[in-house]
Amino acid sequence: MNTLKKIAVCSRSFSRNEILCSELKDKYKNVKFNSQGLSLNGESLIEFLKGATHTISALEKIDDDVLSNLPELEVISKYGVGLDMINMHAMKKYNIKLGWTGGVNRRSVSELVISFAINLLRNVSESHRGVLKGDWSPYVGGQLTGRTVGIIGCGNVGKDLVKVLQPFGCKILVNDIKNYEDFYQKYNIKSVEKEELLSNSDIVTLHTPLDDSTQNMLSAERMSLMKKDAILINTARGNLINEEKLKQMLLNGKLAGAALDVFAIEPPEDMELLKLSNFIVTPHIGGSSKEAILAMGRAAIDGIEINYDASSFEP
């Protein structure tokens, strides 16, 4: 058992999981958990991490101000796959290494996307609400089979979603800054510009990281290109889309439906959007299957020892 490392687990989800906590304590003696479920930010985050040599973080914002107050910190191991909450330039400045494994939650996210798509196409949630109000009228919907699905971002999750979609016989359009030509050929995928993807897809789903190049990626102008009977799904990051434009399109019949697991501000505050009958909201649960939680947690534990120079992850 390692007695030299001092580990502080910021993540509330990790700290609530008995299996992960037990596995971490089996490896290291000096471990502190966020057992009270605190939302750590700024001064409270600094206070929690003081004296730690290693930390496991999730949605905590780690910037220059935080790191400048933590001279003993050597490694940040990421619980989850998104890196937008960690300032890589500051990590490099203070010579702090990063433990990170991409794609460990990909099947959990892919299955949520499929559930959103089928729910909206078949009016499952709307039918449920209707029955509770005494309405037994059938809600006629459509099938996922044979639809055109546009995937923006064909990294770990995007590729996994392509595989999950195979039995449905969907035509798949993708947009990514990288060219995965061999993968595209294997699965008969067409790589197109965002505008073409938005104009021709029945279902558009987002799977990109959040950085300067993707902020407001689906602007009001781009969203207006979507078909009136299309569906928009976002399980990536909230700041990728214009939420106000989305609401107006749903209200005015310019878009058939949408499902968001992530928002620019969480929890979201626009109750008018949340209450729309053609809108599904979930509280950032894309990676929250039991299987994904264990996979992400074990990857974070591995990241204590297997870590890299932060400059390798700079955009």
PyMOL commands that set and color helices and strands:
alter all, ss='L'
color gray80, all
select helices_A, chain A and resi 12-16+18-27+43-49+64-67+88-93+106-121+124-132+156-168+181-186+194-200+220-223+238-240+243-251+271-274+290-303+310-313
alter helices_A, ss='H'
color red, helices_A
select strands_A, chain A and resi 2-9+28-33+54-57+75-78+97-99+148-152+171-175+190-191+203-206+231-234+257-260+279-281+308-309
alter strands_A, ss='S'
color yellow, strands_A
deselect
rebuild
show_as cartoon
